Amino acid sequence: MPLTALRRLRPARRRALTGAVAGLVAAGLLLWWLLPLEDTRPSGSVTFSTGARTGVYERYGNLLKAAMARDLPEVDVRLDGSEGSLDNVKRVATGKADFTIAAADAVAKYRIDQRAGADQLRGCARLYDDYMQLVVPRSSDVDSVADLRGKRVAVGGRASGVRLVADRILRAAGLDIDKDVDAVGIGIDTMPTALEAGQIDAFFWSGGLPTTHVRKLSEKVPIR
């Protein structure tokens, strides 16, 4: 359940936006954060930490940047790619980014671990549900997570939400991500290509619907 995280929140304004934030989460939150108390045109720059290349977070960032360029030409939205949710949360918490999208699991873990700047994080809106999928070739002998033992499995980058959840799923099946599988640390942007090329045996995919990359892979390679 991705959330938009923002640092240095202004409580009074946050309450004012509560009713509309679900529908206007990107533009609304940015406007709220940039606009000063007096009536002046917002200007300056903000950094949005996105995610893997061609992933939904990057697409979200590009759409936001285009919308802001049209509606607030004096505001520069800078997009920074990242490994994913865990990386995004850390960047916002430590001041390297102003806002981001991250899986709720990643935000919760960062706060539970009491890492630097954790008390500065705020979840502003639930955007959509993430679905975790385990994808294998149709001819694979993998019928359950436990069957991944000894397999080459793409689990996402070290600082990605995909890896965070994949690790939990593997542990629930009695597997250690570092010992029982050949964990391949690539992002969701390259997993389908790697499976098609026979470089991996399976991959964990996390994202909202529709999962375009998985659908496109299924049009070229029999998968399940």
Secondary structure, 3 states (H helix, E strand, C coil): CCEEEECCCCHHHHHHHCCCCCCCHHHHHHHHHHCCCCCCCCCEEEEEECCCCCCHHHHHHHHHHHHHHHHCCCEEEEEECCCCHHHHHHHHHCCCCCEEEECHHHHHHHHHCCCCCHHHCCEEEECCCCEEEEECECCCCCCCHHHHCCCEEECCCCCCHHHHHHHHHHHHCCCCCCCCCEEECCCCCCHHHHHHCCCCCEEEEEECCCCHHHHHHHCCCCEC
